[in-house]
Amino acid sequence: MNDEAKDTARPEQIPFMQRLLDNHFLLLFLGVTIPTVLYVIWGVMEIASIPLIE
């Protein structure tokens, strides 16, 4: 079998990271969601660290 037959028998597989980074809506979703979650967690930690007045 020559090299051309091997190339046509199996299509080239696109790497996972390339498929992930080509998905614009997923990147938009992650770019909005991750900072939002981190700021909410940060805010909860700040509120929890306020000492109670007795």
N, C-alpha and C positions, 0 to 999 in steps of 0.2 A: 504494500500500500504506500502510495506517495504522500507527501505533505499536504497537497491540495485536497485530497480525498478526506484526510483527517480533519481539515479545517471546515469543510462543508458538511461533514456528518454531525458535528456538534456545534451549536451556536455559541458565540462568546457570552459568557455570563458577566453581567454588570455587578461590580462590587457593591456590598451592602451600604457602605458609607456614601458612595456616590449616589445611590438611589435615595438614601435618606436626605442628603444635602440638596438634591434636585427637587424635593417636595417643598414648594414655597409655602403652602398653607400649614404644613407641619412646623416649619421654621417660625412662621408668624405666631402660631399657637404657643409654641414653646417659649418664644421671646416675650410673650405677654404673661403666660402662666407662671413661669419660674420666678421672675422678679416679684410678682404679686404674692405668691406663696411665701417667698423669703421675707418680704416686708411684713406680712401678717404674722409670721412666726416671730420676727424681731419685735413687733409691737406687743405681742402677747408676753414675750419675755420681759420687755421693759415695764409693762403694767404689773406683772407678777413680782418684779424686783422692788416696787414701791413699798416702803415699810408701812405697816398698819399703825394708826394712832390709837393709843389706848387711853 
